[in-house]
Amino acid sequence: MWKSGVLALLAAAVFSPCIAQADDFGQGMNTMWEVLWHQSGTPTRLVRWEQDIKVRVYGTNLAAHKQHALTALRAAAGEAGVKVIDVSDRADAAQQANVSIEITPDSSLSDNQPCETRLNFRTEDKLDSVTMQMRDSEEWRCAYHESMHVMGVRGHPEGKTVLSYFTTQVEGLLPLDKAMLRAWYSPRARGGMTPFEFLPILADELVNIMPDRNAAKLQRDRFLLDTLQQMQAFADGQGDVPAIIKRCGKTTPEAIKFGRSEMSYFLAVAYQQGTTAPKDPNLAARWLQRAAEMGSRPALARLGAGGFTPAS
């Protein structure tokens, strides 16, 4: 999974032992943070579309599902400002499409994972193609969940979002979903951003939908500081991944170990650039060295280049 080349990261479906909790601004911030984690236990960079989506919908019982699947995808892409072009009826649809949605027979996939989405990219900044599969009988409740994944949003957080397992809302995007997508495709964002670079953009979108923005800003600032401290403990091998990630039951020791290495590098970037963290060259160097010792390729490359400079 961690090798170079085209990466295909699985965004799994809507069955899991995860338990959702009540939502408020604090839970909203937790949701925004948790969405930046892959369910295996690794924090992720921002990956998104830098081109129009050309979608092919095919498979079984299309008359019942095609329009609903397209409606869900267009809703997500619309919040992101990404154009969706349906190429399903073209003779060369399989070659033209960069998003393929297959409606499968109910005998396909597994009972505890009736839909899945795979994101394909050569580098972790922009999407090259996406494949989605949904069972015939489950398309109605998978479409919006999986469409969020199609847009590059990989996590399965708690809170009021169609990305949560066992969500009670499956027919339409929720306010948190829309805020995520607006942040993901904000002019302030760019593909390849680390979690600490991107989290303030997510947080600002959440603040914008709160009735008391001034109070929300104070809570946001406390959350960012607390998260920074928690992730330093995680990178040092003392802390843990977000609780929802563990409750979903799909973490692996290898992914968490890789996540500690990635987080060390992300902390180095945060302290070097002053994003989420205050600028501190000494702490930036410390975390860069730790990441390199854990085998981080970006950290090794920066050390090998003879310095630690801001990402372009």
C-alpha positions in Angstrom: 0.0 0.0 0.0 2.9 2.4 0.8 4.9 1.6 -2.3 5.5 4.1 -5.1 3.4 4.1 -8.3 -0.3 4.3 -8.6 -2.0 4.1 -5.3 -5.5 2.7 -4.9 -6.9 3.5 -1.4 -10.1 1.8 -0.4 -12.9 3.9 0.9 -15.1 1.3 2.4 -18.9 1.2 2.7 -21.5 1.9 5.3 -21.4 -1.2 7.6 -19.1 -1.1 10.7 -19.1 -1.3 14.5 -18.4 2.4 14.7 -20.7 4.3 17.1 -21.8 7.8 16.3 -22.2 10.5 19.0 -24.0 13.8 19.4 -22.8 16.7 17.3 -21.9 20.3 18.4 -19.1 22.6 17.4 -16.5 20.4 19.2 -17.8 17.3 17.5 -17.9 19.2 14.2 -14.2 20.0 14.7 -13.5 16.3 15.6 -15.3 15.3 12.4 -13.2 17.7 10.3 -10.0 16.3 11.9 -11.1 12.6 11.6 -11.9 13.0 7.9 -8.2 13.5 7.3 -7.4 9.9 8.5 -7.6 6.7 6.4 -9.5 4.0 8.2 -6.4 1.9 8.4 -4.9 4.4 10.9 -2.8 6.7 8.7 -3.2 10.5 8.4 -3.6 11.6 4.8 -2.6 14.5 2.6 -5.2 16.5 0.6 -6.0 14.8 -2.8 -8.6 16.2 -5.2 -9.6 16.6 -8.8 -7.8 19.1 -11.0 -9.9 18.3 -14.1 -13.5 17.7 -15.0 -15.1 14.5 -14.0 -16.1 12.2 -16.9 -18.3 9.6 -15.4 -19.5 6.2 -16.8 -22.4 4.5 -15.0 -22.9 0.9 -16.0 -23.9 -2.5 -14.7 -27.1 -4.1 -13.6 -30.6 -2.6 -13.3 -29.4 0.8 -14.6 -33.0 2.1 -15.1 -33.5 2.1 -11.4 -30.1 3.5 -10.3 -28.3 5.6 -12.9 -30.1 8.9 -12.4 -29.9 8.6 -8.6 -26.1 7.8 -8.7 -25.6 10.7 -11.0 -27.6 13.0 -8.8 -25.5 12.1 -5.8 -22.2 12.7 -7.6 -23.4 16.0 -9.1 -24.5 17.2 -5.6 -21.0 16.5 -4.2 -19.2 17.9 -7.3 -21.4 20.9 -7.3 -20.3 21.9 -3.8 -16.7 21.5 -4.9 -17.2 23.5 -8.2 -16.2 20.5 -10.3 -18.0 19.8 -13.6 -19.5 16.4 -14.1 -19.9 15.0 -17.7 -21.9 11.8 -18.2 -20.1 9.8 -20.9 -22.1 6.6 -20.2 -23.7 6.4 -23.6 -20.6 7.0 -25.7 -19.1 4.0 -27.6 -15.7 4.7 -26.0 -17.1 5.4 -22.5 -14.7 3.0 -20.8 -11.7 4.9 -22.3 -13.2 8.4 -21.8 -14.3 8.0 -18.2 -12.1 8.9 -15.2 -14.9 7.9 -12.8 -16.5 4.5 -13.3 -19.6 3.6 -11.3 -20.7 0.0 -11.5 -24.0 -1.3 -10.2 -23.3 -4.9 -9.3 -25.6 -7.8 -8.6 -26.3 -8.4 -5.0 -24.2 -11.6 -5.2 -21.1 -9.4 -5.7 -19.0 -7.7 -3.0 -19.6 -8.8 0.6 -22.5 -8.5 3.0 -20.6 -6.2 5.3 -19.2 -4.1 2.5 -21.9 -3.6 -0.1 -20.2 -0.6 -1.8 -16.7 0.6 -2.1 -14.7 3.3 -3.9 -11.0 3.3 -4.9 -9.0 6.4 -5.5 -6.2 6.1 -8.0 -3.4 8.6 -8.1 0.3 8.6 -9.0 1.2 11.2 -6.4 -0.9 12.1 -3.3 -2.1 15.5 -4.6 -4.4 15.0 -7.6 -6.8 12.2 -8.6 -6.2 10.4 -11.8 -9.2 8.1 -11.8 -11.8 6.6 -9.4 -13.8 3.4 -9.5 -16.9 2.8 -7.5 -19.0 -0.3 -7.0 -22.4 -0.5 -5.3 -24.8 -3.5 -4.9 -28.1 -3.3 -6.7 -30.1 -3.3 -3.5 -27.8 -0.9 -1.7 -27.2 1.9 -4.2 -29.9 4.0 -2.6 -28.0 4.3 0.6 -24.5 4.2 -0.7 -24.6 6.8 -3.4 -24.0 10.0 -1.4 -21.5 8.3 1.0 -19.4 7.0 -1.9 -19.7 10.3 -3.9 -17.9 12.1 -1.1 -15.1 9.6 -1.5 -15.1 10.2 -5.2 -14.3 13.8 -4.5 -11.2 12.8 -2.6 -12.6 12.8 1.0 -11.3 9.6 2.4 -12.2 9.4 6.1 -15.0 7.8 8.0 -15.5 10.3 10.9 -18.1 10.6 13.6 -20.6 13.3 13.5 -23.5 14.4 11.3 -22.0 13.4 7.9 -23.0 10.9 5.2 -19.4 9.6 5.6 -20.2 8.2 9.1 -21.0 4.5 9.4 -24.5 3.8 10.5 -25.6 7.4 9.6 -29.3 7.9 9.8 -29.2 10.3 6.8 -28.3 8.8 3.5 -30.4 10.7 1.0 -28.5 14.0 0.5 -25.5 15.8 1.8 -25.5 17.3 5.3 -24.1 20.7 6.3 -20.8 19.2 7.4 -20.4 17.4 4.1 -20.9 20.6 2.2 -18.5 22.4 4.4 -15.9 19.7 3.8 -16.3 19.9 0.1 -16.0 23.7 0.0 -12.8 23.5 2.0 -11.4 20.6 -0.1 -11.8 22.7 -3.3 -11.2 26.1 -1.7 -8.8 28.5 -3.6 -6.8 28.5 -0.3 -6.2 24.8 -0.6 -4.0 22.9 -2.9 -3.4 19.2 -3.6 -0.8 17.5 -1.4 -1.4 19.7 1.6 -0.6 18.1 4.9 -3.3 17.8 7.6 -1.8 20.7 9.6 -1.8 22.9 6.5 -5.3 22.0 5.6 -7.1 21.7 9.0 -7.4 25.6 9.5 -9.2 25.8 6.1 -11.6 23.0 7.2 -12.0 24.8 10.6 -12.9 28.1 8.9 -15.6 26.5 6.8 -17.1 25.0 10.0 -17.0 28.4 11.7 -18.8 29.9 8.7 -21.9 27.7 9.3 -22.1 28.4 13.1 -24.6 30.8 14.5 -22.1 32.4 16.9 -18.9 32.7 14.8 -16.9 34.6 17.5 -17.4 31.8 20.0 -16.7 29.2 17.3 -13.4 30.9 16.5 -12.3 30.6 20.1 -13.2 27.0 20.2 -11.4 26.5 16.9 -8.2 27.9 18.2 -8.3 25.7 21.3 -9.0 22.7 19.2 -6.1 23.4 16.9 -3.7 23.8 19.9 -5.0 20.6 21.6 -4.7 18.6 18.3 -1.2 19.7 17.8 -0.2 18.5 21.2 -2.0 15.2 20.8 -0.3 14.6 17.5 3.1 15.3 19.0 2.4 12.5 21.5 1.2 10.2 18.7 4.3 10.9 16.6 6.5 10.1 19.6 4.8 6.8 20.0 2.8 7.7 23.1 -0.5 8.9 21.8 -3.0 7.1 19.6 -5.1 7.6 16.4 -8.6 9.2 16.8 -10.9 7.0 18.8 -13.4 6.5 15.9 -10.6 5.0 13.8 -10.0 2.3 16.3 -13.7 1.7 16.8 -14.2 1.1 13.1 -12.0 -2.0 13.6 -9.9 -1.6 10.4 -6.6 -0.3 11.7 -3.4 -2.2 11.2 -0.2 -2.0 13.2 1.8 -1.3 10.0 -0.5 1.5 9.0 -0.3 3.1 12.4 3.5 2.8 12.4 3.6 4.5 9.0 1.2 7.1 10.4 3.6 8.0 13.2 6.3 8.5 10.6 4.0 10.6 8.4 2.8 12.7 11.4 6.4 13.4 12.4 7.0 14.8 8.9 3.7 16.7 9.0 4.8 18.3 12.4 8.1 19.3 10.8 6.2 21.1 8.0 3.8 22.7 10.5 6.6 24.2 12.7 8.7 25.2 9.7 5.8 27.0 7.9 3.9 28.2 10.9 0.7 26.4 9.9 -1.5 25.4 12.9 1.8 25.5 14.9 4.0 28.6 15.7 7.1 28.9 13.6 10.0 27.1 15.3 13.0 26.1 13.3 14.4 23.9 16.1 11.2 21.9 16.5 10.9 21.7 12.7 14.4 20.2 12.6 13.7 17.8 15.5 10.5 16.4 13.8 12.2 16.2 10.4 15.0 14.2 11.9 12.6 11.9 13.7 10.6 11.3 10.5 13.8 10.5 8.7 14.9 8.0 11.3 11.5 6.3 10.9 12.1 6.0 7.2 10.0 8.9 5.9 11.0 9.4 2.2 10.0 13.1 2.1 12.1 13.7 5.2 15.1 11.8 3.9 14.8 13.7 0.6 14.8 17.1 2.4 17.7 16.1 4.6 19.6 14.8 1.6 19.0 18.1 -0.2 20.8 19.8 2.6 18.0 21.8 4.1 14.3 22.1 5.0 12.5 24.5 2.9 8.7 25.3 2.6 6.7 23.1 0.2 6.0 24.9 -3.1 
